[in-house]
Amino acid sequence: MDADRRIAAVEEVPEDGTLLVTLRPTDPDAVDDGEGDVGADEDGTPEAEAIITRAAGKVAAFRNYCQHWTDVRLDKDDGAFVRNGEVFCQKHGATFEADSGYCNFGPCEGATLESVGVAVDGDGVYLDDDAYEFVRLGPATRDGDGSGSRIDFTGS
Ligand code: FES
């Protein structure tokens, strides 16, 4: 695997949360500003986020926006809530299977999170998706806090 595409050690991906990373789409037109995880660097180049999950030993990655309201991020910089192998959206309580991204409960039941290709090689997790380049761990660059103005279950 190309060292430039190494995201993290497998052990750094929590089983009770998500690891947030910033990616750069290879096609800037492939991302939609309406997706809550899209930002832009200081040059205006679009960035997007992915959440890395680890459930029952399987590592997977998905774009960091809900399938119900796509402007809502699942991981708001401190890890999405994950329990029993399911990622929760704090806005309206949808649950997504952490290994497949399939929504098995909630207002977007039957939808699937947008997948980002990752692969495990040795003890590392690597980006394995030609649609993106790995930029860094942590959130995309954006104005404001990126969480939008809508109130969620946590009141934030
Ligand atoms: S925005 Fe995620 S469940 Fe409604």
Backbone and ligand atoms as CSV (ligand in chain L), in Angstrom:
chain,resi,resn,atom,element,x,y,z
A,1,MET,N,N,0.840,-1.203,0.000
A,1,MET,CA,C,0.000,0.000,0.000
A,1,MET,C,C,0.877,1.257,0.000
A,2,ASP,N,N,0.443,2.286,-0.695
A,2,ASP,CA,C,1.145,3.555,-0.785
A,2,ASP,C,C,1.124,4.261,0.574
A,3,ALA,N,N,2.305,4.617,1.077
A,3,ALA,CA,C,2.382,5.252,2.398
A,3,ALA,C,C,1.590,6.555,2.450
A,4,ASP,N,N,1.450,7.247,1.310
A,4,ASP,CA,C,0.672,8.493,1.292
A,4,ASP,C,C,-0.797,8.259,1.605
A,5,ARG,N,N,-1.229,7.023,1.454
A,5,ARG,CA,C,-2.646,6.728,1.658
A,5,ARG,C,C,-2.898,6.055,3.007
A,6,ARG,N,N,-1.865,6.014,3.842
A,6,ARG,CA,C,-2.066,5.443,5.174
A,6,ARG,C,C,-2.827,6.450,6.040
A,7,ILE,N,N,-3.938,6.006,6.607
A,7,ILE,CA,C,-4.781,6.879,7.420
A,7,ILE,C,C,-4.410,6.786,8.888
A,8,ALA,N,N,-4.295,5.596,9.391
A,8,ALA,CA,C,-4.073,5.412,10.827
A,8,ALA,C,C,-3.756,3.951,11.084
A,9,ALA,N,N,-3.337,3.674,12.314
A,9,ALA,CA,C,-3.205,2.282,12.738
A,9,ALA,C,C,-4.606,1.724,13.011
A,10,VAL,N,N,-4.772,0.463,12.759
A,10,VAL,CA,C,-6.077,-0.161,13.026
A,10,VAL,C,C,-6.497,0.102,14.472
A,11,GLU,N,N,-5.543,0.024,15.392
A,11,GLU,CA,C,-5.861,0.201,16.814
A,11,GLU,C,C,-6.352,1.611,17.143
A,12,GLU,N,N,-6.065,2.574,16.255
A,12,GLU,CA,C,-6.530,3.942,16.495
A,12,GLU,C,C,-8.000,4.125,16.136
A,13,VAL,N,N,-8.585,3.164,15.451
A,13,VAL,CA,C,-9.999,3.261,15.088
A,13,VAL,C,C,-10.821,2.688,16.238
A,14,PRO,N,N,-11.613,3.514,16.905
A,14,PRO,CA,C,-12.341,3.028,18.082
A,14,PRO,C,C,-13.502,2.109,17.692
A,15,GLU,N,N,-13.846,1.195,18.604
A,15,GLU,CA,C,-15.023,0.355,18.357
A,15,GLU,C,C,-16.272,0.986,18.960
A,16,ASP,N,N,-16.087,1.980,19.820
A,16,ASP,CA,C,-17.234,2.647,20.442
A,16,ASP,C,C,-17.345,4.097,19.967
A,17,GLY,N,N,-16.822,4.358,18.797
A,17,GLY,CA,C,-16.877,5.705,18.226
A,17,GLY,C,C,-16.411,5.644,16.789
A,18,THR,N,N,-16.055,6.784,16.245
A,18,THR,CA,C,-15.578,6.828,14.867
A,18,THR,C,C,-14.322,7.684,14.803
A,19,LEU,N,N,-13.496,7.406,13.820
A,19,LEU,CA,C,-12.293,8.214,13.580
A,19,LEU,C,C,-12.606,9.132,12.396
A,20,LEU,N,N,-12.517,10.426,12.642
A,20,LEU,CA,C,-12.861,11.417,11.618
A,20,LEU,C,C,-11.623,11.793,10.820
A,21,VAL,N,N,-11.733,11.791,9.506
A,21,VAL,CA,C,-10.600,12.161,8.654
A,21,VAL,C,C,-11.068,13.108,7.557
A,22,THR,N,N,-10.116,13.880,7.052
A,22,THR,CA,C,-10.392,14.781,5.941
A,22,THR,C,C,-9.784,14.224,4.662
A,23,LEU,N,N,-10.566,14.288,3.606
A,23,LEU,CA,C,-10.158,13.806,2.290
A,23,LEU,C,C,-10.278,14.937,1.275
A,24,ARG,N,N,-9.575,14.811,0.171
A,24,ARG,CA,C,-9.728,15.749,-0.938
A,24,ARG,C,C,-10.295,14.974,-2.128
A,25,PRO,N,N,-11.469,15.363,-2.604
A,25,PRO,CA,C,-12.032,14.665,-3.771
A,25,PRO,C,C,-11.140,14.885,-4.988
A,26,THR,N,N,-10.860,13.845,-5.739
A,26,THR,CA,C,-10.046,14.006,-6.946
A,26,THR,C,C,-10.824,14.753,-8.020
A,27,ASP,N,N,-12.135,14.673,-7.985
A,27,ASP,CA,C,-12.992,15.476,-8.855
A,27,ASP,C,C,-13.751,16.468,-7.975
A,28,PRO,N,N,-13.348,17.741,-7.983
A,28,PRO,CA,C,-13.995,18.710,-7.086
A,28,PRO,C,C,-15.499,18.820,-7.306
A,29,ASP,N,N,-15.955,18.492,-8.515
A,29,ASP,CA,C,-17.387,18.594,-8.795
A,29,ASP,C,C,-18.175,17.401,-8.259
A,30,ALA,N,N,-17.459,16.421,-7.713
A,30,ALA,CA,C,-18.139,15.207,-7.252
A,30,ALA,C,C,-18.772,15.380,-5.889
A,31,VAL,N,N,-18.433,16.467,-5.192
A,31,VAL,CA,C,-19.048,16.699,-3.887
A,31,VAL,C,C,-20.049,17.835,-3.991
A,32,ASP,N,N,-21.026,17.779,-3.122
A,32,ASP,CA,C,-22.149,18.710,-3.125
A,32,ASP,C,C,-22.052,19.572,-1.866
A,33,ASP,N,N,-22.083,20.875,-2.031
A,33,ASP,CA,C,-22.002,21.770,-0.872
A,33,ASP,C,C,-23.118,21.506,0.145
A,34,GLY,N,N,-24.187,20.873,-0.296
A,34,GLY,CA,C,-25.280,20.572,0.616
A,34,GLY,C,C,-24.965,19.434,1.564
A,35,GLU,N,N,-23.901,18.708,1.286
A,35,GLU,CA,C,-23.486,17.636,2.179
A,35,GLU,C,C,-22.715,18.275,3.340
A,36,GLY,N,N,-23.142,17.969,4.546
A,36,GLY,CA,C,-22.655,18.689,5.713
A,36,GLY,C,C,-21.190,18.512,6.010
A,37,ASP,N,N,-20.556,17.519,5.404
A,37,ASP,CA,C,-19.148,17.258,5.703
A,37,ASP,C,C,-18.202,17.887,4.695
A,38,VAL,N,N,-18.728,18.730,3.811
A,38,VAL,CA,C,-17.883,19.347,2.783
A,38,VAL,C,C,-17.364,20.690,3.275
A,39,GLY,N,N,-16.085,20.914,3.100
A,39,GLY,CA,C,-15.467,22.190,3.417
A,39,GLY,C,C,-14.557,22.584,2.278
A,40,ALA,N,N,-13.654,23.507,2.547
A,40,ALA,CA,C,-12.684,23.918,1.538
A,40,ALA,C,C,-11.441,24.428,2.248
A,41,ASP,N,N,-10.279,24.133,1.654
A,41,ASP,CA,C,-9.048,24.634,2.261
A,41,ASP,C,C,-8.866,26.116,1.929
A,42,GLU,N,N,-7.754,26.690,2.364
A,42,GLU,CA,C,-7.566,28.129,2.203
A,42,GLU,C,C,-7.493,28.547,0.744
A,43,ASP,N,N,-7.218,27.592,-0.153
A,43,ASP,CA,C,-7.185,27.899,-1.584
A,43,ASP,C,C,-8.545,27.695,-2.253
A,44,GLY,N,N,-9.516,27.268,-1.454
A,44,GLY,CA,C,-10.841,27.031,-2.008
A,44,GLY,C,C,-11.029,25.640,-2.581
A,45,THR,N,N,-10.004,24.787,-2.422
A,45,THR,CA,C,-10.132,23.414,-2.912
A,45,THR,C,C,-11.064,22.626,-1.993
A,46,PRO,N,N,-12.069,21.980,-2.566
A,46,PRO,CA,C,-13.020,21.260,-1.715
A,46,PRO,C,C,-12.368,20.150,-0.891
A,47,GLU,N,N,-12.853,20.002,0.316
A,47,GLU,CA,C,-12.491,18.892,1.186
A,47,GLU,C,C,-13.775,18.183,1.596
A,48,ALA,N,N,-13.650,16.940,1.966
A,48,ALA,CA,C,-14.801,16.191,2.471
A,48,ALA,C,C,-14.308,15.325,3.620
A,49,GLU,N,N,-15.237,14.876,4.433
A,49,GLU,CA,C,-14.856,14.064,5.590
A,49,GLU,C,C,-15.325,12.623,5.431
A,50,ALA,N,N,-14.604,11.751,6.102
A,50,ALA,CA,C,-15.048,10.368,6.228
A,50,ALA,C,C,-14.950,9.960,7.683
A,51,ILE,N,N,-15.819,9.053,8.077
A,51,ILE,CA,C,-15.720,8.426,9.387
A,51,ILE,C,C,-15.242,6.996,9.177
A,52,ILE,N,N,-14.239,6.622,9.957
A,52,ILE,CA,C,-13.735,5.249,9.911
A,52,ILE,C,C,-14.371,4.506,11.082
A,53,THR,N,N,-14.880,3.328,10.806
A,53,THR,CA,C,-15.518,2.517,11.841
A,53,THR,C,C,-14.772,1.185,11.977
A,54,ARG,N,N,-14.930,0.581,13.148
A,54,ARG,CA,C,-14.372,-0.766,13.364
A,54,ARG,C,C,-15.379,-1.542,14.189
A,55,ALA,N,N,-15.956,-2.525,13.589
A,55,ALA,CA,C,-16.976,-3.324,14.264
A,55,ALA,C,C,-16.677,-4.798,14.031
A,56,ALA,N,N,-16.599,-5.546,15.104
A,56,ALA,CA,C,-16.302,-6.977,15.038
A,56,ALA,C,C,-15.052,-7.222,14.186
A,57,GLY,N,N,-14.088,-6.334,14.330
A,57,GLY,CA,C,-12.815,-6.497,13.635
A,57,GLY,C,C,-12.794,-5.976,12.221
A,58,LYS,N,N,-13.947,-5.572,11.678
A,58,LYS,CA,C,-13.997,-5.101,10.294
A,58,LYS,C,C,-13.925,-3.576,10.257
A,59,VAL,N,N,-12.998,-3.069,9.455
A,59,VAL,CA,C,-12.836,-1.626,9.296
A,59,VAL,C,C,-13.584,-1.186,8.036
A,60,ALA,N,N,-14.321,-0.080,8.152
A,60,ALA,CA,C,-15.053,0.460,7.007
A,60,ALA,C,C,-15.022,1.983,7.095
A,61,ALA,N,N,-15.418,2.639,6.030
A,61,ALA,CA,C,-15.424,4.106,6.035
A,61,ALA,C,C,-16.596,4.613,5.208
A,62,PHE,N,N,-17.108,5.747,5.658
A,62,PHE,CA,C,-18.266,6.361,5.018
A,62,PHE,C,C,-18.123,7.870,5.065
A,63,ARG,N,N,-18.734,8.542,4.094
A,63,ARG,CA,C,-18.799,9.996,4.183
A,63,ARG,C,C,-19.589,10.390,5.434
A,64,ASN,N,N,-19.207,11.534,5.989
A,64,ASN,CA,C,-19.695,11.935,7.305
A,64,ASN,C,C,-20.962,12.783,7.222
A,65,TYR,N,N,-21.969,12.284,6.532
A,65,TYR,CA,C,-23.250,12.982,6.540
A,65,TYR,C,C,-24.389,11.973,6.581
A,66,CYS,N,N,-25.471,12.394,7.227
A,66,CYS,CA,C,-26.624,11.507,7.390
A,66,CYS,C,C,-27.377,11.361,6.075
A,67,GLN,N,N,-28.071,10.260,5.944
A,67,GLN,CA,C,-28.881,10.023,4.758
A,67,GLN,C,C,-30.283,10.614,4.893
A,68,HIS,N,N,-30.614,11.139,6.072
A,68,HIS,CA,C,-31.909,11.776,6.255
A,68,HIS,C,C,-31.799,13.247,5.848
A,69,TRP,N,N,-31.120,14.035,6.632
A,69,TRP,CA,C,-30.791,15.402,6.256
A,69,TRP,C,C,-29.307,15.413,5.927
A,70,THR,N,N,-28.990,15.600,4.670
A,70,THR,CA,C,-27.597,15.428,4.257
A,70,THR,C,C,-26.683,16.557,4.743
A,71,ASP,N,N,-27.265,17.614,5.305
A,71,ASP,CA,C,-26.417,18.671,5.869
A,71,ASP,C,C,-26.013,18.367,7.309
A,72,VAL,N,N,-26.446,17.237,7.838
A,72,VAL,CA,C,-26.131,16.860,9.215
A,72,VAL,C,C,-24.954,15.891,9.234
A,73,ARG,N,N,-23.933,16.266,9.998
A,73,ARG,CA,C,-22.769,15.392,10.156
A,73,ARG,C,C,-23.024,14.368,11.259
A,74,LEU,N,N,-22.525,13.168,11.065
A,74,LEU,CA,C,-22.670,12.118,12.082
A,74,LEU,C,C,-21.624,12.284,13.179
A,75,ASP,N,N,-20.412,12.594,12.798
A,75,ASP,CA,C,-19.303,12.834,13.730
A,75,ASP,C,C,-19.023,14.332,13.715
A,76,LYS,N,N,-19.256,14.958,14.863
A,76,LYS,CA,C,-19.091,16.416,14.946
A,76,LYS,C,C,-17.758,16.773,15.596
A,77,ASP,N,N,-16.746,16.062,15.216
A,77,ASP,CA,C,-15.346,16.271,15.627
A,77,ASP,C,C,-14.967,15.515,16.887
A,78,ASP,N,N,-15.900,14.871,17.547
A,78,ASP,CA,C,-15.539,14.157,18.765
A,78,ASP,C,C,-15.986,12.696,18.716
A,79,GLY,N,N,-16.184,12.184,17.501
A,79,GLY,CA,C,-16.574,10.782,17.357
A,79,GLY,C,C,-18.083,10.643,17.361
A,80,ALA,N,N,-18.613,9.948,16.386
A,80,ALA,CA,C,-20.047,9.645,16.400
A,80,ALA,C,C,-20.325,8.632,17.500
A,81,PHE,N,N,-21.544,8.621,17.975
A,81,PHE,CA,C,-21.935,7.661,19.007
A,81,PHE,C,C,-22.140,6.297,18.355
A,82,VAL,N,N,-21.417,5.299,18.836
A,82,VAL,CA,C,-21.513,3.940,18.295
A,82,VAL,C,C,-21.794,2.987,19.443
A,83,ARG,N,N,-22.804,2.151,19.248
A,83,ARG,CA,C,-23.128,1.139,20.251
A,83,ARG,C,C,-23.613,-0.113,19.548
A,84,ASN,N,N,-23.144,-1.264,20.006
A,84,ASN,CA,C,-23.549,-2.551,19.429
A,84,ASN,C,C,-23.390,-2.575,17.912
A,85,GLY,N,N,-22.287,-1.993,17.447
A,85,GLY,CA,C,-22.002,-2.041,16.017
A,85,GLY,C,C,-22.882,-1.140,15.184
A,86,GLU,N,N,-23.511,-0.147,15.802
A,86,GLU,CA,C,-24.373,0.770,15.058
A,86,GLU,C,C,-23.941,2.209,15.325
A,87,VAL,N,N,-23.889,2.991,14.248
A,87,VAL,CA,C,-23.578,4.412,14.337
A,87,VAL,C,C,-24.899,5.170,14.446
A,88,PHE,N,N,-25.002,6.043,15.442
A,88,PHE,CA,C,-26.229,6.808,15.660
A,88,PHE,C,C,-26.109,8.203,15.070
A,89,CYS,N,N,-27.176,8.672,14.457
A,89,CYS,CA,C,-27.289,10.083,14.116
A,89,CYS,C,C,-28.000,10.767,15.276
A,90,GLN,N,N,-27.361,11.786,15.836
A,90,GLN,CA,C,-27.918,12.442,17.023
A,90,GLN,C,C,-29.096,13.337,16.702
A,91,LYS,N,N,-29.325,13.602,15.424
A,91,LYS,CA,C,-30.411,14.532,15.087
A,91,LYS,C,C,-31.784,13.901,15.323
A,92,HIS,N,N,-32.030,12.759,14.708
A,92,HIS,CA,C,-33.336,12.117,14.860
A,92,HIS,C,C,-33.214,10.642,15.220
A,93,GLY,N,N,-32.016,10.199,15.579
A,93,GLY,CA,C,-31.851,8.851,16.105
A,93,GLY,C,C,-31.747,7.734,15.101
A,94,ALA,N,N,-31.492,8.021,13.841
A,94,ALA,CA,C,-31.289,6.936,12.873
A,94,ALA,C,C,-30.064,6.123,13.279
A,95,THR,N,N,-30.094,4.821,13.006
A,95,THR,CA,C,-28.945,3.965,13.280
A,95,THR,C,C,-28.473,3.316,11.981
A,96,PHE,N,N,-27.155,3.285,11.835
A,96,PHE,CA,C,-26.519,2.733,10.637
A,96,PHE,C,C,-25.568,1.619,11.054
A,97,GLU,N,N,-25.627,0.490,10.366
A,97,GLU,CA,C,-24.697,-0.601,10.660
A,97,GLU,C,C,-23.272,-0.124,10.385
A,98,ALA,N,N,-22.405,-0.286,11.384
A,98,ALA,CA,C,-21.055,0.275,11.286
A,98,ALA,C,C,-20.209,-0.408,10.220
A,99,ASP,N,N,-20.553,-1.620,9.837
A,99,ASP,CA,C,-19.734,-2.309,8.833
A,99,ASP,C,C,-20.233,-2.108,7.410
A,100,SER,N,N,-21.541,-1.825,7.260
A,100,SER,CA,C,-22.097,-1.695,5.907
A,100,SER,C,C,-22.653,-0.308,5.619
A,101,GLY,N,N,-22.939,0.475,6.662
A,101,GLY,CA,C,-23.551,1.789,6.478
A,101,GLY,C,C,-25.045,1.743,6.253
A,102,TYR,N,N,-25.623,0.555,6.321
A,102,TYR,CA,C,-27.060,0.412,6.080
A,102,TYR,C,C,-27.869,0.970,7.254
A,103,CYS,N,N,-28.863,1.775,6.935
A,103,CYS,CA,C,-29.721,2.338,7.974
A,103,CYS,C,C,-30.821,1.335,8.297
A,104,ASN,N,N,-30.772,0.804,9.530
A,104,ASN,CA,C,-31.742,-0.225,9.916
A,104,ASN,C,C,-32.846,0.311,10.818
A,105,PHE,N,N,-32.795,1.619,11.101
A,105,PHE,CA,C,-33.848,2.213,11.925
A,105,PHE,C,C,-33.802,3.722,11.738
A,106,GLY,N,N,-34.978,4.335,11.732
A,106,GLY,CA,C,-35.020,5.795,11.698
A,106,GLY,C,C,-35.656,6.315,10.423
A,107,PRO,N,N,-35.666,7.636,10.281
A,107,PRO,CA,C,-36.377,8.249,9.165
A,107,PRO,C,C,-35.780,7.943,7.797
A,108,CYS,N,N,-34.538,7.491,7.751
A,108,CYS,CA,C,-33.942,7.120,6.459
A,108,CYS,C,C,-33.713,5.614,6.372
A,109,GLU,N,N,-34.531,4.850,7.116
A,109,GLU,CA,C,-34.399,3.391,7.101
A,109,GLU,C,C,-34.394,2.866,5.666
A,110,GLY,N,N,-33.445,1.986,5.389
A,110,GLY,CA,C,-33.315,1.414,4.052
A,110,GLY,C,C,-32.255,2.099,3.202
A,111,ALA,N,N,-31.838,3.297,3.609
A,111,ALA,CA,C,-30.774,3.992,2.890
A,111,ALA,C,C,-29.417,3.486,3.378
A,112,THR,N,N,-28.377,3.849,2.685
A,112,THR,CA,C,-27.030,3.426,3.052
A,112,THR,C,C,-26.100,4.622,2.978
A,113,LEU,N,N,-25.245,4.750,3.979
A,113,LEU,CA,C,-24.248,5.819,3.969
A,113,LEU,C,C,-23.359,5.696,2.739
A,114,GLU,N,N,-22.864,6.838,2.262
A,114,GLU,CA,C,-21.979,6.838,1.099
A,114,GLU,C,C,-20.636,6.224,1.485
A,115,SER,N,N,-20.297,5.150,0.853
A,115,SER,CA,C,-19.101,4.401,1.213
A,115,SER,C,C,-17.826,5.072,0.696
A,116,VAL,N,N,-16.773,4.960,1.476
A,116,VAL,CA,C,-15.428,5.356,1.062
A,116,VAL,C,C,-14.554,4.111,1.195
A,117,GLY,N,N,-13.790,3.799,0.164
A,117,GLY,CA,C,-12.998,2.578,0.180
A,117,GLY,C,C,-11.782,2.683,1.076
A,118,VAL,N,N,-11.647,1.740,1.987
A,118,VAL,CA,C,-10.446,1.626,2.813
A,118,VAL,C,C,-10.032,0.159,2.833
A,119,ALA,N,N,-8.762,-0.065,3.115
A,119,ALA,CA,C,-8.248,-1.427,3.202
A,119,ALA,C,C,-7.287,-1.510,4.376
A,120,VAL,N,N,-7.240,-2.673,4.982
A,120,VAL,CA,C,-6.289,-2.925,6.061
A,120,VAL,C,C,-5.110,-3.683,5.476
A,121,ASP,N,N,-3.905,-3.178,5.762
A,121,ASP,CA,C,-2.683,-3.848,5.331
A,121,ASP,C,C,-1.746,-3.858,6.537
A,122,GLY,N,N,-1.445,-5.032,7.028
A,122,GLY,CA,C,-0.657,-5.115,8.251
A,122,GLY,C,C,-1.444,-4.510,9.396
A,123,ASP,N,N,-0.824,-3.559,10.104
A,123,ASP,CA,C,-1.534,-2.928,11.223
A,123,ASP,C,C,-2.095,-1.561,10.839
A,124,GLY,N,N,-2.123,-1.254,9.562
A,124,GLY,CA,C,-2.567,0.068,9.134
A,124,GLY,C,C,-3.862,0.047,8.330
A,125,VAL,N,N,-4.556,1.188,8.390
A,125,VAL,CA,C,-5.750,1.404,7.566
A,125,VAL,C,C,-5.357,2.372,6.455
A,126,TYR,N,N,-5.652,2.000,5.222
A,126,TYR,CA,C,-5.257,2.792,4.059
A,126,TYR,C,C,-6.486,3.196,3.254
A,127,LEU,N,N,-6.405,4.391,2.688
A,127,LEU,CA,C,-7.439,4.815,1.746
A,127,LEU,C,C,-7.302,3.976,0.485
A,128,ASP,N,N,-8.393,3.387,0.054
A,128,ASP,CA,C,-8.382,2.521,-1.127
A,128,ASP,C,C,-9.537,2.950,-2.035
A,129,ASP,N,N,-9.485,4.222,-2.436
A,129,ASP,CA,C,-10.598,4.803,-3.192
A,129,ASP,C,C,-10.025,5.913,-4.079
A,130,ASP,N,N,-10.072,5.708,-5.397
A,130,ASP,CA,C,-9.471,6.673,-6.321
A,130,ASP,C,C,-10.223,8.001,-6.359
A,131,ALA,N,N,-11.390,8.049,-5.742
A,131,ALA,CA,C,-12.177,9.288,-5.754
A,131,ALA,C,C,-11.648,10.312,-4.749
A,132,TYR,N,N,-10.712,9.888,-3.879
A,132,TYR,CA,C,-10.237,10.782,-2.825
A,132,TYR,C,C,-8.730,10.642,-2.622
A,133,GLU,N,N,-8.153,11.723,-2.077
A,133,GLU,CA,C,-6.799,11.685,-1.533
A,133,GLU,C,C,-6.922,11.910,-0.030
A,134,PHE,N,N,-6.053,11.268,0.724
A,134,PHE,CA,C,-6.054,11.477,2.174
A,134,PHE,C,C,-5.359,12.801,2.481
A,135,VAL,N,N,-5.977,13.616,3.322
A,135,VAL,CA,C,-5.390,14.900,3.708
A,135,VAL,C,C,-4.844,14.836,5.133
A,136,ARG,N,N,-5.690,14.505,6.106
A,136,ARG,CA,C,-5.247,14.501,7.508
A,136,ARG,C,C,-6.309,13.835,8.384
A,137,LEU,N,N,-5.918,13.535,9.590
A,137,LEU,CA,C,-6.886,13.159,10.613
A,137,LEU,C,C,-7.604,14.424,11.062
A,138,GLY,N,N,-8.865,14.294,11.426
A,138,GLY,CA,C,-9.601,15.444,11.945
A,138,GLY,C,C,-10.528,16.033,10.896
A,139,PRO,N,N,-11.204,17.112,11.289
A,139,PRO,CA,C,-12.274,17.661,10.441
A,139,PRO,C,C,-11.774,18.452,9.243
A,140,ALA,N,N,-12.668,18.606,8.273
A,140,ALA,CA,C,-12.417,19.458,7.115
A,140,ALA,C,C,-12.418,20.915,7.560
A,141,THR,N,N,-11.819,21.750,6.728
A,141,THR,CA,C,-11.794,23.182,6.994
A,141,THR,C,C,-13.138,23.779,6.586
A,142,ARG,N,N,-13.734,24.522,7.491
A,142,ARG,CA,C,-15.012,25.141,7.148
A,142,ARG,C,C,-15.214,26.382,8.001
A,143,ASP,N,N,-16.081,27.251,7.509
A,143,ASP,CA,C,-16.456,28.417,8.303
A,143,ASP,C,C,-17.416,27.971,9.391
A,144,GLY,N,N,-17.361,28.627,10.545
A,144,GLY,CA,C,-18.269,28.287,11.628
A,144,GLY,C,C,-17.945,26.916,12.181
A,145,ASP,N,N,-18.893,26.314,12.878
A,145,ASP,CA,C,-18.614,25.025,13.514
A,145,ASP,C,C,-19.089,23.851,12.678
A,146,GLY,N,N,-19.756,24.120,11.549
A,146,GLY,CA,C,-20.133,23.055,10.641
A,146,GLY,C,C,-21.288,22.207,11.111
A,147,SER,N,N,-21.822,22.489,12.279
A,147,SER,CA,C,-22.900,21.636,12.774
A,147,SER,C,C,-24.273,22.167,12.380
A,148,GLY,N,N,-24.278,23.328,11.707
A,148,GLY,CA,C,-25.557,23.866,11.287
A,148,GLY,C,C,-26.290,24.479,12.459
A,149,SER,N,N,-27.407,25.087,12.186
A,149,SER,CA,C,-28.117,25.796,13.235
A,149,SER,C,C,-29.281,24.997,13.800
A,150,ARG,N,N,-29.521,23.823,13.244
A,150,ARG,CA,C,-30.650,23.041,13.721
A,150,ARG,C,C,-30.323,22.413,15.068
A,151,ILE,N,N,-31.285,22.375,15.947
A,151,ILE,CA,C,-31.101,21.815,17.278
A,151,ILE,C,C,-31.184,20.291,17.194
A,152,ASP,N,N,-30.282,19.579,17.856
A,152,ASP,CA,C,-30.358,18.124,17.877
A,152,ASP,C,C,-30.649,17.613,19.281
A,153,PHE,N,N,-30.625,16.317,19.463
A,153,PHE,CA,C,-30.982,15.720,20.741
A,153,PHE,C,C,-30.108,16.225,21.883
A,154,THR,N,N,-28.875,16.577,21.555
A,154,THR,CA,C,-27.956,17.000,22.603
A,154,THR,C,C,-28.104,18.482,22.913
A,155,GLY,N,N,-28.915,19.176,22.116
A,155,GLY,CA,C,-29.090,20.601,22.319
A,155,GLY,C,C,-27.981,21.421,21.712
A,156,SER,N,N,-27.065,20.751,21.013
A,156,SER,CA,C,-25.953,21.495,20.409
A,156,SER,C,C,-26.203,21.736,18.934
L,1,FES,S1,S,-30.682,14.004,10.202
L,1,FES,FE1,FE,-29.934,12.042,10.773
L,1,FES,S2,S,-31.748,11.012,11.392
L,1,FES,FE2,FE,-32.464,12.957,10.736
